[in-house]
Amino acid sequence: MKKKYHRPKLYPKQHAAIFDPHRYSFIEATTKAGKTAGCIAWIVEQAIGAKRIGQNYWWVAPVSDQALIAFRRCMRAIPKNMFTANISLKTITLFNGAVIWFKSGDKPNSLYGEDVFAAVLDEASRMKEDAYIAIRSTLTFTRGPVRIIGNVRGRKNWFFRLARVAERQQTLGQEPREYGYHKIIADDAVTAGVLDAKEIEDAREQLPEQAFRELYLAEPSDDGGNPFGLKEIEACKKPKGWLSGKPAKWWGWDFAKKVDYFVGIGLDEDGAVARFERWQGVPWGESTNRVVDMTAECAALADSTGVGDPIVEAIQKRLSEERFVGYQFTSQSKQKLMEGLALSIQSRTVWFPDGVIVQELEQFEYELTRTGVRYSAPAGYHDDCVCALALAVMCRATAAPTMVEVTGDMLQQIARMPRRRVY
């Protein structure tokens, strides 16, 4: 029985990148430009061309949830009479016996062993290099082709490095070569009718400049996803152990959660760090007493999310709600908080000592999600100092220039302020 499969319509740049005749095609593309849909068509067609039953074709994403998204999209793209699916294994077996697997690259050692006849590496700039090495080994015997796709995310990753090799070979016209290189930006997708121009302009206004340029223009930053800028952090850095020597007027507090640290940072009238307090494993009562003693005569903004809520309430009973204000972290409120810190760092209006504060600032990352930009430390690292510094900066930003008296209303106004663009 004949089976009919029709390739979905691809716009010219999309088709040229994904159906590149070279064995390897490195595709740096804007978000939502159609690279995933095109590569689903490509991997299905590779599997339809299998020479024997049981040949393996892989789709690998950085984590299991991303692989599941591609798995579901692939099932919707193939006529139902052409395949059977195993939901638990995330496999699609075609009518000819070829098997498409949707895997996570989170544990690279699990990727060794199989012979793979074609592969797609999705979100490659976010994938571990060890995963790429493992997948490359599975293609050795078969000499299978591979499509390596993703957004640009800084310069310090294997995807960016190999894309430059492919681009150089293409630019120099080196032959023979196995690498193809393609770049698809937002304007290409808008011209093709895949994305709406107004949506791109909205993103330009709403996102940090660095995030927008990487995600929509495929232009790498030097900072590997750092929202503050490594050069800007360096420009605001003082020697290790340095404090301004002036009284602290504005405090930011981030309270410990599980293995995290209690961190308090006090800024002086110039925006320089005057006090830096950090501890771990101290009983709640004693920690509360320390915070009260340090901030009794100052304005303070404190993380009141989760375990922070009862701590803030306890401190407010001893001080006042006007001077000690809680700040609830949501994805939107944290984005505003970090954009404010980024603006202060990039405009050189905050100064801090070298050491753990600088380490956390340099490690901090952003990631685009469905609801906006998510800011956090990499897995296994802390961001307590970053949060405390950002809260102190926000506390100072909402204070009256004369500093006659800082009220709770003034501190809470920041939550209603329009989002500021970071340059």
C-alpha positions as CSV (number, residue, x, y, z in Angstrom):
1,M,0.0,0.0,0.0
2,K,1.3,3.4,-1.0
3,K,1.7,6.0,1.7
4,K,1.4,9.7,0.9
5,Y,3.4,12.3,2.8
6,H,3.4,16.0,1.7
7,R,6.2,18.3,2.9
8,P,4.8,21.4,4.5
9,K,5.5,24.7,2.7
10,L,8.8,26.2,3.7
11,Y,9.9,29.7,2.8
12,P,13.1,30.0,0.8
13,K,15.6,30.7,3.6
14,Q,14.0,28.1,5.8
15,H,14.3,25.4,3.0
16,A,17.8,26.3,2.1
17,A,19.0,26.0,5.7
18,I,17.3,22.8,6.6
19,F,17.6,20.9,3.3
20,D,21.2,22.0,2.8
21,P,23.0,19.3,0.9
22,H,26.0,19.3,3.3
23,R,26.1,16.6,6.0
24,Y,26.1,19.2,8.8
25,S,24.0,22.3,8.7
26,F,24.5,24.9,11.5
27,I,21.5,27.1,11.7
28,E,21.5,30.2,13.9
29,A,17.9,31.5,13.8
30,T,15.6,33.9,15.5
31,T,13.0,32.5,17.9
32,K,9.8,31.2,16.2
33,A,11.2,31.5,12.7
34,G,10.1,28.0,11.7
35,K,13.4,26.1,12.3
36,T,11.6,23.4,14.5
37,A,8.8,22.9,12.0
38,G,11.2,22.6,9.1
39,C,13.5,20.2,10.9
40,I,10.6,18.0,11.8
41,A,9.9,17.7,8.1
42,W,13.5,17.0,7.5
43,I,13.9,14.2,10.1
44,V,10.6,12.6,8.9
45,E,11.9,12.5,5.3
46,Q,15.2,11.1,6.4
47,A,13.4,8.3,8.2
48,I,11.0,7.6,5.3
49,G,14.2,7.0,3.2
50,A,15.4,4.3,5.6
51,K,17.0,1.3,3.9
52,R,15.9,-1.3,6.5
53,I,13.7,-1.9,9.4
54,G,14.8,-0.6,12.8
55,Q,17.1,2.3,11.6
56,N,17.2,5.0,14.3
57,Y,16.7,8.7,13.8
58,W,17.2,11.1,16.7
59,W,15.8,14.4,17.8
60,V,17.8,15.6,20.8
61,A,16.8,18.7,23.0
62,P,18.6,20.0,26.1
63,V,15.9,18.7,28.5
64,S,13.1,16.1,28.3
65,D,10.2,18.7,28.3
66,Q,11.6,20.3,25.1
67,A,12.0,16.9,23.4
68,L,8.3,16.2,24.3
69,I,7.2,19.4,22.6
70,A,8.9,18.3,19.4
71,F,7.5,14.7,19.8
72,R,3.9,16.0,19.9
73,R,4.4,18.4,17.0
74,C,5.9,15.6,14.9
75,M,2.9,13.3,15.6
76,R,0.6,16.1,14.4
77,A,2.7,16.6,11.3
78,I,2.6,13.0,10.0
79,P,-0.6,11.4,8.5
80,K,-2.0,9.0,11.1
81,N,-1.9,6.0,8.9
82,M,1.9,6.3,8.5
83,F,3.1,5.7,12.1
84,T,2.5,4.3,15.5
85,A,3.7,6.1,18.7
86,N,5.0,5.1,22.1
87,I,4.2,7.9,24.4
88,S,6.3,6.7,27.3
89,L,9.5,6.2,25.2
90,K,8.7,9.2,23.0
91,T,9.2,7.2,19.8
92,I,7.5,7.3,16.4
93,T,7.8,4.2,14.3
94,L,7.0,4.8,10.7
95,F,5.3,2.4,8.3
96,N,8.7,1.2,7.0
97,G,10.0,0.3,10.4
98,A,12.2,3.3,10.9
99,V,12.1,4.8,14.4
100,I,12.4,8.5,15.3
101,W,13.4,9.0,19.0
102,F,13.0,12.2,20.9
103,K,15.7,12.4,23.6
104,S,17.1,14.7,26.3
105,G,20.7,15.7,26.2
106,D,20.7,16.4,29.9
107,K,22.6,13.1,30.6
108,P,25.1,12.8,27.8
109,N,26.3,9.3,28.9
110,S,22.9,7.9,28.0
111,L,23.4,8.9,24.4
112,Y,26.3,6.6,23.6
113,G,25.9,3.2,22.0
114,E,23.4,3.4,19.2
115,D,24.0,3.7,15.4
116,V,22.0,6.8,14.3
117,F,21.3,7.5,10.7
118,A,20.3,11.2,11.0
119,A,19.8,13.6,13.9
120,V,18.5,17.0,14.8
121,L,20.1,18.9,17.8
122,D,17.5,21.4,18.9
123,E,18.3,24.5,21.0
124,A,21.9,23.7,20.5
125,S,23.2,26.8,22.2
126,R,21.6,25.6,25.5
127,M,22.8,22.0,25.1
128,K,25.8,20.5,26.9
129,E,28.9,20.0,24.7
130,D,29.2,16.5,26.1
131,A,25.8,15.7,24.5
132,Y,27.0,16.9,21.1
133,I,30.1,14.7,21.4
134,A,28.0,11.7,22.3
135,I,25.7,12.3,19.4
136,R,28.6,12.8,17.0
137,S,29.9,9.4,18.0
138,T,26.6,7.7,17.1
139,L,26.9,9.0,13.5
140,T,30.4,7.8,13.0
141,F,29.5,4.4,11.5
142,T,26.5,5.5,9.5
143,R,28.0,8.9,8.4
144,G,24.5,10.2,9.0
145,P,23.6,13.9,8.4
146,V,22.7,16.3,11.2
147,R,20.9,19.6,11.6
148,I,22.1,21.7,14.5
149,I,19.7,24.5,15.3
150,G,19.3,27.2,17.9
151,N,19.2,30.8,19.0
152,V,22.4,32.7,19.5
153,R,23.4,32.7,23.1
154,G,26.7,34.4,23.7
155,R,30.0,33.3,22.3
156,K,31.1,30.9,25.0
157,N,29.5,27.7,23.8
158,W,30.3,24.9,21.3
159,F,27.4,25.7,19.0
160,F,28.7,29.3,18.4
161,R,32.3,28.0,18.0
162,L,31.4,25.3,15.3
163,A,29.0,27.7,13.6
164,R,31.9,30.1,13.1
165,V,34.0,27.2,11.5
166,A,31.1,26.4,9.2
167,E,30.6,30.1,8.3
168,R,34.3,30.5,7.6
169,Q,34.4,27.5,5.3
170,Q,31.4,28.9,3.4
171,T,32.8,32.4,3.2
172,L,36.2,31.2,1.9
173,G,34.5,28.8,-0.5
174,Q,36.6,25.9,0.9
175,E,35.9,22.6,-0.9
176,P,35.3,19.8,-0.2
177,R,33.5,20.6,3.0
178,E,30.8,19.0,5.1
179,Y,29.6,22.0,7.0
180,G,26.8,24.3,5.9
181,Y,26.0,27.5,7.7
182,H,22.8,29.6,7.7
183,K,21.4,32.6,9.6
184,I,17.7,33.4,9.8
185,I,16.7,36.6,11.5
186,A,13.3,38.1,12.4
187,D,13.1,40.2,9.3
188,D,13.4,37.0,7.2
189,A,10.5,35.4,9.1
190,V,8.4,38.6,8.8
191,T,9.0,38.8,5.0
192,A,7.9,35.2,4.7
193,G,4.7,35.8,6.7
194,V,5.8,33.6,9.6
195,L,6.1,36.4,12.2
196,D,4.2,39.6,12.6
197,A,6.2,42.8,12.3
198,K,4.3,44.5,15.2
199,E,5.1,41.5,17.5
200,I,8.8,42.0,16.7
201,E,8.6,45.7,17.6
202,D,6.8,44.9,20.8
203,A,9.6,42.5,21.7
204,R,12.1,45.2,20.9
205,E,10.4,47.6,23.4
206,Q,9.9,45.0,26.1
207,L,13.0,43.0,26.2
208,P,16.5,43.9,27.3
209,E,18.5,45.1,24.3
210,Q,21.0,42.2,24.6
211,A,18.2,39.6,24.8
212,F,16.4,41.1,21.8
213,R,19.6,41.2,19.6
214,E,20.4,37.6,20.4
215,L,16.9,36.2,20.1
216,Y,15.6,38.2,17.1
217,L,18.7,39.3,15.2
218,A,21.0,36.4,15.9
219,E,23.7,38.8,17.1
220,P,25.8,37.3,19.9
221,S,26.8,39.2,23.0
222,D,30.2,38.9,24.6
223,D,28.6,37.9,27.9
224,G,27.0,34.5,27.3
225,G,23.5,35.4,28.4
226,N,24.6,37.7,31.2
227,P,22.0,40.6,31.5
228,F,24.3,43.1,33.1
229,G,27.4,43.0,30.8
230,L,30.8,41.7,32.0
231,K,32.6,44.9,31.0
232,E,30.0,46.9,32.9
233,I,30.3,44.8,36.0
234,E,34.1,45.2,35.9
235,A,33.7,49.0,35.6
236,C,31.6,49.1,38.8
237,K,33.9,46.8,40.8
238,K,36.0,47.9,43.7
239,P,38.8,46.0,45.5
240,K,37.9,42.9,47.5
241,G,36.7,43.8,51.0
242,W,36.1,47.4,50.0
243,L,33.1,49.3,51.6
244,S,32.4,53.0,51.1
245,G,32.8,54.0,54.7
246,K,29.6,56.1,54.6
247,P,26.4,55.2,56.4
248,A,24.0,52.9,54.7
249,K,20.7,54.6,53.8
250,W,19.0,51.9,51.7
251,W,19.0,48.2,52.3
252,G,18.0,45.2,50.2
253,W,17.5,41.8,51.9
254,D,17.2,38.3,50.4
255,F,16.2,35.7,52.9
256,A,17.6,32.2,53.0
257,K,15.7,29.3,51.4
258,K,17.0,25.8,52.3
259,V,20.7,25.9,51.4
260,D,20.8,29.6,50.4
261,Y,22.2,32.5,52.3
262,F,20.7,35.4,54.3
263,V,22.1,38.4,52.4
264,G,21.8,42.1,53.2
265,I,23.3,44.9,51.2
266,G,23.2,48.5,52.3
267,L,23.9,51.4,49.9
268,D,25.1,54.8,50.8
269,E,23.9,58.2,49.4
270,D,26.1,57.7,46.3
271,G,24.9,54.2,45.5
272,A,28.0,52.5,46.8
273,V,27.9,49.4,49.0
274,A,28.4,50.6,52.6
275,R,27.4,47.3,54.3
276,F,27.5,43.7,53.2
277,E,26.1,41.0,55.4
278,R,25.9,37.3,54.5
279,W,25.3,34.3,56.7
280,Q,24.0,30.8,56.7
281,G,22.6,28.3,59.2
282,V,21.7,31.0,61.8
283,P,18.3,30.4,63.7
284,W,15.4,32.5,62.4
285,G,15.1,34.5,65.6
286,E,18.7,35.5,65.7
287,S,18.6,36.4,62.0
288,T,15.5,38.5,62.5
289,N,17.2,40.4,65.4
290,R,20.3,41.1,63.1
291,V,18.1,42.5,60.3
292,V,16.2,44.7,62.8
293,D,19.4,46.1,64.3
294,M,21.0,46.9,61.0
295,T,18.0,48.5,59.3
296,A,16.3,50.2,62.2
297,E,17.0,53.8,60.9
298,C,17.0,53.0,57.2
299,A,14.6,52.2,54.4
300,A,14.7,48.6,53.3
301,L,13.1,46.4,50.6
302,A,13.0,42.7,51.3
303,D,12.1,39.5,49.4
304,S,8.8,38.5,50.9
305,T,8.3,35.4,48.6
306,G,7.7,32.1,50.3
307,V,9.7,31.8,53.6
308,G,10.4,35.6,53.4
309,D,6.7,36.5,54.0
310,P,6.5,35.7,57.7
311,I,10.0,37.1,58.3
312,V,9.0,40.4,56.7
313,E,5.8,40.5,58.8
314,A,7.8,39.8,62.0
315,I,10.2,42.6,61.3
316,Q,7.5,45.1,60.3
317,K,5.9,44.6,63.8
318,R,9.2,45.7,65.4
319,L,10.0,48.5,62.9
320,S,7.3,49.8,60.6
321,E,5.6,48.9,57.3
322,E,6.6,52.3,55.9
323,R,10.4,51.7,56.2
324,F,10.6,47.9,55.9
325,V,8.7,46.9,52.7
326,G,8.1,43.4,51.3
327,Y,8.6,42.7,47.6
328,Q,6.9,39.6,46.1
329,F,9.0,37.8,43.4
330,T,7.1,36.8,40.3
331,S,8.5,36.4,36.8
332,Q,7.3,39.9,35.9
333,S,8.4,41.6,39.2
334,K,11.8,39.9,39.1
335,Q,12.3,41.0,35.5
336,K,11.6,44.7,36.5
337,L,14.0,44.3,39.5
338,M,16.8,42.9,37.4
339,E,16.3,45.4,34.6
340,G,16.6,48.2,37.2
341,L,19.9,46.7,38.4
342,A,21.2,46.3,34.9
343,L,20.4,49.9,34.2
344,S,22.3,51.0,37.3
345,I,25.3,48.9,36.5
346,Q,25.4,50.0,32.9
347,S,25.0,53.6,33.8
348,R,27.7,53.4,36.5
349,T,25.4,54.4,39.4
350,V,26.2,51.5,41.7
351,W,29.5,50.3,43.1
352,F,30.3,47.0,44.9
353,P,33.4,45.1,46.2
354,D,35.0,42.3,44.3
355,G,34.3,38.8,45.7
356,V,31.1,36.9,46.0
357,I,28.9,39.8,44.8
358,V,30.9,40.1,41.5
359,Q,31.0,36.3,41.1
360,E,27.2,36.0,41.3
361,L,26.7,39.0,39.0
362,E,29.0,37.4,36.4
363,Q,27.3,34.0,36.7
364,F,23.7,35.4,36.4
365,E,21.8,34.5,33.3
366,Y,18.5,35.3,31.5
367,E,16.3,32.9,29.5
368,L,13.3,33.7,27.3
369,T,10.2,31.8,28.4
370,R,6.6,31.9,27.3
371,T,5.8,34.5,29.9
372,G,8.8,36.8,29.5
373,V,12.4,36.8,30.5
374,R,13.4,34.6,33.4
375,Y,16.4,35.7,35.4
376,S,18.3,33.3,37.6
377,A,21.7,31.8,38.6
378,P,22.8,28.7,36.7
379,A,21.8,25.4,38.3
380,G,23.9,24.7,41.4
381,Y,24.8,28.4,41.9
382,H,23.4,31.1,44.2
383,D,21.9,34.5,43.3
384,D,21.2,35.8,46.9
385,C,23.7,38.7,46.5
386,V,22.3,39.7,43.1
387,C,18.8,39.8,44.5
388,A,19.8,41.7,47.6
389,L,21.8,44.3,45.5
390,A,18.8,44.6,43.1
391,L,16.4,45.2,46.0
392,A,18.8,47.9,47.5
393,V,19.1,49.6,44.1
394,M,15.3,49.6,43.7
395,C,14.8,50.9,47.3
396,R,17.2,53.8,46.5
397,A,15.6,54.5,43.1
398,T,12.2,55.1,44.7
399,A,13.5,57.4,47.5
400,A,12.9,61.2,47.3
401,P,16.1,63.1,46.3
402,T,16.1,65.1,49.6
403,M,15.6,61.9,51.7
404,V,13.5,63.8,54.2
405,E,11.4,60.6,54.7
406,V,10.9,57.5,52.7
407,T,7.4,56.1,52.8
408,G,6.1,52.6,52.0
409,D,4.0,54.1,49.2
410,M,7.1,55.5,47.6
411,L,8.9,52.1,47.8
412,Q,5.9,50.2,46.3
413,Q,5.5,52.6,43.4
414,I,8.2,50.7,41.5
415,A,5.9,47.8,41.0
416,R,3.6,50.0,38.9
417,M,6.4,51.7,36.9
418,P,6.6,51.0,33.2
419,R,9.3,48.6,32.1
420,R,12.5,50.3,31.3
421,R,14.6,49.3,28.4
422,V,18.3,48.4,29.1
423,Y,20.9,49.7,26.7
